[in-house]
Structures are given as C-alpha cells and as structure tokens.
Amino acid sequence: MTAEELRKVSGGVIGHFTPKEMVIDLAVDALKGAVGSNLIGMKIPANKFIVGAYLKNLDDALAGSGATMGITVGSDAILSGASLSDVKGKGKAVIATAPVYETAEAEVKLVVGTAALTAGKLTIGVIYA
C-alpha cells in the first residue's frame, strides 16, 4: 500500500503484524554463535515495517560467558546489547520505538559480541507488518 493509499483509509484495520522466528541449536551450528554479525538463514520480505525483535532461550544450556547479543535486519540494528543473563531462563524482548522500513528483502543477522555463544538453543524472532 502506498503512502497515498494509506491516507485514504478511514477506520478499520490496515494490516497485521507477522512474527517470523527460527531456532538456532548451537550444538549443531556453532558458527551462528560466533563473535560477529552472523547470517542465520532468515529473510524479511521487501516493503515491510520492522516493529520489533526478540531473543529467547529454549533451555538452560545456553552458554557463552560474557556474550552479548543483538539482531539486525539489513543494516538496521533492531535489538542490541542483550546479555546472556538477560536471555537465559527468562527471555529478552524489545519493541522498536519507531518502526524501521525495509524497501528490499533483508537478511536477519544475530550479532554476538564479547564472547561466542557455545551451547544451547536460541529462538530469534522479528515482528513486521
């Protein structure tokens, strides 16, 4: 829907939010937990507003002493600075304060800092409309 078409809408629901998530098993694919900006094999379609992202663990085996995590979509940081203690056992979620618009299909990356993630399963999710 173009900006002009959006201006003509009055009342009702224009669209809906779509969560897209995937699970990374670090025992199977350790490279996705390496320090750096790691492609995880998930893409967001073109012409979407990214409204949030989340990280959560699936077990208490998530490990990586001092590791920090974030999510980028294309070149935009959506979630940053989550520590292992923020995620382990309770999940970490963030909603962007201002949506980011992606004009082209964009790769989702797990950004790992300080130390590698070495074990466990991590769910990475992006919410878009």
PyMOL commands that set and color helices and strands:
alter all, ss='L'
color gray80, all
select helices_A, chain A and resi 3-8+30-33+84-87
alter helices_A, ss='H'
color red, helices_A
select strands_A, chain A and resi 18-25+36-44+48-57+68-73+76-83+92-102+106-113+121-128
alter strands_A, ss='S'
color yellow, strands_A
deselect
rebuild
show_as cartoon
